[in-house]
Amino acid sequence: MEYHSYLQQQGISISAHRGGSLEAPENTLEAFKYSLDLGCKYIETDVQLSSDGIPYIFHDDDLKLSLIHI
């Protein structure tokens, strides 16, 4: 069986949880760019489907946490 390359890493790999969410709103392009600029090789994010089947990136049940950095 062939595994994805991130499962075959030697040593430690840095992964950004929802992007760089301490410095930018989580799950945003800004947070993803920040984490890549820091050297993260992988970004964990949350993709959900709306009631009409359109995918969107969001984790929580409301927008309050996302508005902290605004």
Stockholm file with secondary structure:
# STOCKHOLM 1.0

chainA/1-70         MEYHSYLQQQGISISAHRGGSLEAPENTLEAFKYSLDLGCKYIETDVQLSSDGIPYIFHDDDLKLSLIHI
#=GR chainA/1-70 SS CCCCGGGGCSSCCCEEETTTTTTSCTTSHHHHHHHHHTTCSEEECCEEECTTSCEEECCSSSSTGGGTTC
#=GC SS_cons        CCCCGGGGCSSCCCEEETTTTTTSCTTSHHHHHHHHHTTCSEEECCEEECTTSCEEECCSSSSTGGGTTC
//
